[in-house]
């Protein structure tokens, strides 16, 4: 039997999620969905193809909050694969008191160009909402991460990290908003094996449920994996975003 590619598995799953999240009125009050799609095609002297897909579904009720997300990126130049990565995440949040919540999450991702075929992560920690209203949100998370990496070159690795994460989203004017997320992962066994993830973005509203987004993703690994040529991976993305809430 032919093995299904990550792209083949992710797209039907998230398409089904969008359908369910849009047509279950009994859950409508607690559901949110964000779907991003960016595609770039060129021809002539240089033929390139780039697709970037990202999705986040969330559902909140009482003191519980559940998030399911995924992403996929693929780039080819003259038929040669130049970049490919994908990931999926599941996260549970439980309100403890006031602005404080506990969280637990699992995730899997792949990026052979960065040196790993699969990276499995498990998170546990606390989240504090610094600011939360209809227009502006700002939160901070601190916890522990266990990671298992299946490398392109070399044996499987088991790693432990401390994890800090913050995200702020605020309007810049009536139709434009900005968001910034930052994640820092210092290694527990060796602090110099730290990782840093940043993603600033700006979104402009086109219609009630549709907006145009420009973002810049930075993934920094202080000790690159075997087979990875650089410490830093970046991606400048433009995408249409459909939001249901």
Secondary structure, 3 states (H helix, E strand, C coil): CCCCCHHHHHHHHHHHHHHHHHCCHHHHHHEEEEEEEEEEEECCCCCEEEEEEEEEEEEEECCEEEEEEEEEEEEEECCEEEEEEEEEEEEEEEEEECCEEEEEEEEEEEEHHHCEEEEEEEEEEEEEEEEECCCCEEEEEEEEEEEEEEECCCCCEEEEEEEEEEEEEEECCCCEEEEEEEEEECECCCCCCCEEEEEEEEEEEEECCEEEEEEEEEEEECCCCCCCCCCEEEEEEEEEEEEEC
